[in-house]
């Protein structure tokens, strides 16, 4: 059984992550929820170095997400509008969510707590890239929205 309490000095080290669709992405994360056995909720301590971005501008179809700024400053783009954010600011993205992204154009690290649901299936759109991510379990695929074909109409048997 995993511990129900992980103290700051005992938690796993942060590991760097670069989003494969954003060359400006660099996030150092500690997967806090995994360390205490959470299965339906992801909770992550995140750090974006100066001049870097988190992930890619995206929206979710099925999983809600939140961000709570702990230290530093950043710029959150939410539904096409930029907002400067700092310690104590909270953002939430109920589904279906508007597109959003967090970046750090400032001189100090941006540190935040992020979390969200872990559904068995998720769909996320990258509107500027005209791509859609589909995740079923741990299998992930990305399709071009330009290539999507409608299915139907369906007939009664």
C-alpha angles and dihedrals in degrees: 000000000000119000117264091214126049114184121215093252092049102048124109117271118261116261126206121246128188117192108237092224097048120058090190091059121111122153127166109207142184113201097219096172093055091054092060097040102258109163106172097039129054116208118181136179104217136190127190114195120223113288095017136107136219115241118308133301101281148152132213128227099191114010124072117218138193138193127198117187114224104173141356128022133276145165119252116198108204120180091337097312122107121223126183108228134193144165114333095018115132129199127187131188114198115191135301081035132200116244116275144169138177125217138173115223091161134094099251131060118272110225123189146155114240130184146161149152124300105212121177089244129031136175121198128179128214098201098185091050093042090230136129126208118210118191123188109178105314095333112104130187132177123208133186112250088214090063096049113122123203115243121216160333093221121215128210113250 
